[in-house]
Amino acid sequence: MQPNLKPLKRVPLHPKNGMGIDAPMALIEQIPERPEPLMELANSHVISAGQFDRQSTVQLCRLAAHYETTPVQTQVPLTGKILITFFSEPSTRTRLSFESAWHRLGGDVMPITDVNSTGIAKGESHADVAEMFNHYGDVIVMRNSSKKAIYEMLEALQIPIVNAGNGVDEHPTQALADIYTILKWRPSLVKPNLKPEERVRIGIIGVPARMRTVRSLLLFLSMFDTSISEVVILTDDADPFSPGQKEELESAGLNVRVEADLDKELPNLDVVYINSIAWVGDSFERLGEKLQLSKQSPLKPGSIVMHPLARGPELDTSLDFTHHNWYFAQARGAVFMRMALLTCLVRPIRCQDGQFQESF
């Protein structure tokens, strides 16, 4: 028997929720091109958000916006290059967006999604696996539920490695995609000295000590302290920071406050970032599930909601067809941000005849 199917619903790409080309075009117009910060990324490992500064982050966002507004590439700079994706922890968006980014740039991908298919299952060390990767690929993207595995790879690597999530430690490229989303929504935030009334208030629903996406995002937000009036950490955890974490952010100029009453804070937040997943060993746990968002939440008009996904009950699907929904645009933009980063790692921005040129 045929199922009772509803008519197809066409979902438009709305510039107002970051899914059209208007938002990245507006961002490009706000950022003067400066290739110098991107030149420094060539042949670099990407392990932590702390490796970046404001200028390199802004220029990466500009390059990502270029890719997003030019979906059909006239040149494919990574033709003949090979990406190794080494994911021993489940992933949908991160792995596929990295592989999509590499393919769009003309390269080939060798995916490893089961550690039991590698020599590690026989007791081989990460350092020895890294020695082999040096000969087989040009860049490695690695996700592992252990914080230390990526550092063990570094001991022997001669090609760049990108951290796609290491335990509860960091997820720097997710945070780059998050910053790209925020700057597309409000391009004026790239300006170095905003007036107090032009700055935004950002709420983060999560536990910074135990959520790698939140940890990396906070490090990036600290680079934009003159654009942010306050970051409110919304959590029911009594001790949400790791030792020295809050002090580090405040010393960088970020104004950080911790609150437990979500509905009280929502009407005053311009950006709401929500996550519930924290990795523990080879599994995960959900934190703060009582702090939930839905269409009925008292969100500020014009505010945006972000989520690294995958979501649980903390983010209700009733928000999907509202203008608050920027989490799908956030996932879409991750492809273009990773295209920008990978281009800089492998085909650096360079100076030709005294003029800086992008190597597209």
C-alpha positions in Angstrom: 0.0 0.0 0.0 1.3 3.5 -0.9 1.8 5.7 2.1 -0.3 8.8 2.4 2.2 11.4 1.3 1.7 15.1 1.8 2.4 17.5 -1.1 6.0 18.5 -1.4 6.8 21.8 0.4 9.3 24.1 -1.4 11.7 25.6 1.2 13.1 28.9 -0.2 16.6 30.1 0.5 16.0 33.2 2.6 18.6 36.0 2.7 17.2 36.8 6.1 18.3 33.6 7.6 21.7 33.4 5.9 20.8 30.9 3.2 21.0 33.3 0.2 23.9 35.2 -1.3 23.0 38.6 0.2 24.6 37.9 3.6 28.0 36.8 2.3 28.1 39.6 -0.2 27.4 42.2 2.6 30.3 40.6 4.6 32.7 40.9 1.6 31.8 44.6 1.3 32.7 45.2 5.0 36.1 43.5 4.9 39.1 45.1 3.0 41.1 42.3 1.4 44.4 41.6 3.2 46.1 38.3 2.1 49.0 38.6 4.5 47.3 36.9 7.5 46.3 34.0 5.3 49.8 33.5 4.0 50.9 32.5 7.5 48.5 29.6 7.5 50.4 27.7 4.7 51.5 24.2 5.7 50.3 24.8 9.3 48.6 22.3 11.7 45.2 23.5 13.0 44.7 22.2 16.5 43.2 25.1 18.6 41.2 28.2 18.1 43.9 29.9 20.0 46.2 29.7 17.0 44.2 32.3 15.2 43.9 36.1 15.7 41.2 38.6 14.7 42.8 39.5 11.3 43.3 35.9 10.1 39.8 35.0 11.2 38.2 37.9 9.4 40.1 37.2 6.3 39.1 33.6 6.4 35.5 34.7 6.6 36.0 37.0 3.6 37.5 34.1 1.6 34.6 31.8 2.7 32.1 34.4 1.6 33.9 34.6 -1.8 33.4 30.8 -2.1 29.8 31.0 -1.0 29.0 33.7 -3.6 30.9 31.9 -6.4 29.5 28.3 -6.1 30.8 27.3 -9.5 34.6 27.5 -9.4 36.4 28.5 -12.6 39.6 27.1 -11.0 40.0 24.1 -8.8 43.2 24.8 -6.7 43.4 21.4 -5.1 43.4 19.2 -8.2 45.7 16.3 -7.7 45.8 16.8 -3.9 44.5 14.1 -1.5 42.7 14.6 1.8 42.7 11.9 4.4 39.7 12.1 6.7 40.4 10.0 9.8 37.3 9.8 11.9 37.1 7.3 14.7 34.1 9.1 16.3 30.7 9.5 14.7 30.1 12.5 12.5 27.7 13.7 9.8 28.3 17.5 9.2 31.9 17.8 10.0 33.2 14.8 7.9 30.9 15.5 5.0 31.5 19.2 5.0 35.3 18.7 4.9 34.9 16.1 2.1 32.5 18.3 0.2 34.9 21.3 0.6 37.8 19.3 -0.7 35.9 17.8 -3.7 34.6 21.3 -4.6 38.2 22.5 -4.8 39.1 19.6 -7.1 40.8 17.2 -4.8 40.4 13.6 -3.9 39.4 12.1 -0.6 40.6 8.9 1.2 38.1 8.4 4.1 38.8 6.3 7.2 35.6 6.0 9.4 36.4 2.8 11.3 39.6 2.7 13.4 39.3 -1.1 13.4 40.2 -1.0 9.7 43.6 0.5 10.5 46.8 -0.7 12.1 45.7 0.9 15.4 43.4 -2.1 15.9 46.6 -4.2 15.9 48.3 -2.0 18.4 50.0 0.4 16.0 50.8 3.8 17.5 49.3 7.1 16.2 52.9 8.2 15.5 53.5 5.3 13.2 50.2 5.8 11.4 51.2 9.5 10.9 54.4 8.3 9.3 52.4 6.5 6.7 50.0 9.3 6.2 53.0 11.5 5.2 53.4 9.5 2.1 49.7 8.9 1.2 48.0 12.3 1.5 48.5 16.1 1.6 46.3 17.0 4.5 44.7 15.0 7.4 41.4 15.9 9.1 41.1 13.9 12.4 38.3 13.4 14.9 38.9 11.3 17.9 37.2 10.9 21.3 40.6 11.1 23.0 42.1 14.5 23.7 45.7 13.3 23.2 45.4 11.3 20.0 46.0 14.2 17.7 49.0 15.3 19.7 50.5 11.8 19.3 50.0 12.2 15.5 51.9 15.5 15.6 55.1 13.8 16.7 55.7 12.3 13.2 53.6 14.4 10.8 55.2 16.3 7.9 51.9 17.3 6.4 49.2 19.5 7.9 46.6 18.0 10.3 43.3 19.7 11.2 41.5 19.0 14.5 37.9 18.0 13.8 37.2 17.4 17.4 39.4 15.8 20.1 37.4 14.6 23.1 36.1 17.5 25.2 39.1 19.7 24.2 38.4 21.7 21.1 36.7 21.9 17.7 38.3 24.9 16.0 36.8 24.6 12.5 33.3 24.4 13.9 34.0 27.6 15.8 35.3 29.2 12.6 32.0 28.3 10.9 30.2 29.8 13.9 32.0 33.1 13.7 31.4 33.1 9.9 27.6 32.7 10.6 27.6 35.5 13.2 29.5 37.9 10.9 27.2 37.1 7.9 24.2 37.9 10.2 25.8 41.2 11.4 28.7 42.2 9.1 29.3 45.4 11.0 30.8 43.4 13.8 34.1 43.2 11.9 34.7 46.9 12.7 37.3 47.2 15.4 35.7 49.9 17.5 31.9 49.7 17.6 29.9 52.1 19.8 28.4 50.4 22.9 24.9 50.5 21.4 26.1 48.7 18.3 27.6 45.8 20.1 25.8 42.5 20.6 24.9 40.3 23.5 25.6 36.6 23.0 24.1 33.8 25.1 25.7 30.4 25.1 23.6 27.5 26.5 26.2 24.9 27.4 29.1 23.9 29.6 32.4 25.4 28.5 34.6 23.0 30.5 33.1 19.9 28.8 31.9 21.0 25.4 34.6 21.4 22.7 32.4 23.5 20.4 31.7 26.0 23.2 35.4 26.1 24.3 36.6 26.9 20.8 33.8 29.4 20.2 34.6 31.3 23.3 38.2 31.6 22.3 37.2 33.1 18.9 34.7 35.5 20.6 37.4 36.8 22.8 39.1 38.1 19.6 35.9 40.2 19.0 35.6 41.7 22.5 35.1 45.2 21.1 32.1 44.0 19.1 30.4 42.1 22.0 28.9 43.8 25.1 28.5 40.6 27.0 28.6 36.8 26.8 26.1 35.1 29.0 26.8 31.4 29.8 23.4 29.8 30.5 23.8 26.5 32.4 22.5 24.6 35.3 26.0 23.3 36.0 27.4 24.6 39.3 31.0 24.7 38.0 30.8 25.3 34.2 34.4 26.4 33.6 37.7 24.5 33.7 40.4 25.9 35.9 41.6 29.3 34.5 39.2 29.2 31.6 37.0 32.1 32.6 40.0 34.2 33.7 41.6 33.7 30.3 38.6 35.0 28.5 38.2 38.0 30.8 41.9 38.9 30.5 41.3 38.9 26.7 38.6 41.6 27.2 35.5 39.4 27.1 32.7 40.3 29.6 31.4 36.9 30.8 28.5 36.2 33.1 26.9 32.9 34.2 23.1 32.5 34.6 20.7 29.7 35.1 17.4 31.4 34.2 17.1 31.0 30.4 13.7 32.7 29.8 14.8 35.7 31.9 17.9 36.3 29.7 16.5 35.4 26.2 14.6 38.8 25.6 18.0 40.6 25.8 20.1 38.3 23.7 21.0 39.0 20.1 22.6 35.6 19.4 21.7 32.4 21.2 24.1 29.4 20.8 22.8 26.1 22.2 24.5 22.7 22.5 23.9 19.8 24.8 26.4 17.1 23.7 29.7 16.5 25.6 32.0 13.6 24.7 33.1 11.3 27.4 35.5 8.5 26.4 34.0 6.6 23.5 30.5 7.8 24.1 28.7 11.1 24.9 26.3 12.6 27.4 23.7 15.3 27.1 24.0 18.2 29.5 21.5 20.9 30.3 18.5 19.3 28.5 16.1 21.3 30.7 17.3 24.5 29.0 15.3 24.2 25.9 14.3 26.5 23.0 11.1 26.4 21.0 9.0 28.8 19.0 7.3 29.7 22.3 10.6 30.9 23.9 10.7 34.6 24.6 13.4 35.3 22.0 14.3 38.9 21.1 12.9 40.0 17.8 15.6 39.8 15.1 17.8 37.5 17.2 19.3 34.4 15.8 19.6 30.8 17.2 22.7 28.7 16.4 23.4 25.0 17.1 26.4 22.9 16.0 24.1 19.9 15.5 23.2 17.1 15.9 20.4 18.3 18.1 18.2 16.7 20.7 15.1 17.9 22.6 17.0 21.1 23.6 16.2 22.6 20.2 12.6 22.1 19.1 11.8 21.8 15.4 9.1 24.4 15.8 11.9 27.0 15.3 13.0 25.6 12.0 10.6 27.7 9.9 11.2 31.0 11.8 13.7 33.7 11.0 15.5 32.9 14.3 16.8 29.7 12.6 20.4 30.3 11.5 21.6 26.8 12.5 21.0 25.3 9.0 22.8 28.3 7.5 25.5 27.6 10.1 25.9 24.0 8.8 25.8 25.2 5.1 28.4 27.9 5.7 30.8 25.3 7.3 31.6 24.0 3.8 32.7 27.4 2.5 34.7 28.1 5.7 36.5 24.8 5.4 37.1 25.5 1.7 38.8 28.7 2.7 40.9 27.1 5.4 42.0 24.1 3.3 42.9 26.4 0.4 45.2 28.4 2.6 46.8 25.3 4.2 47.7 23.7 0.8 47.7 26.5 -1.8 48.8 29.6 0.1 48.0 33.1 -0.7 51.2 34.4 -2.3 52.9 37.5 -3.6 53.4 37.8 -7.3 55.3 40.7 -9.0 54.9 42.7 -5.9 51.2 42.2 -5.7 49.3 39.9 -3.3 47.2 37.5 -5.2 44.7 34.8 -4.1 45.6 31.4 -5.5 42.2 30.4 -6.8 
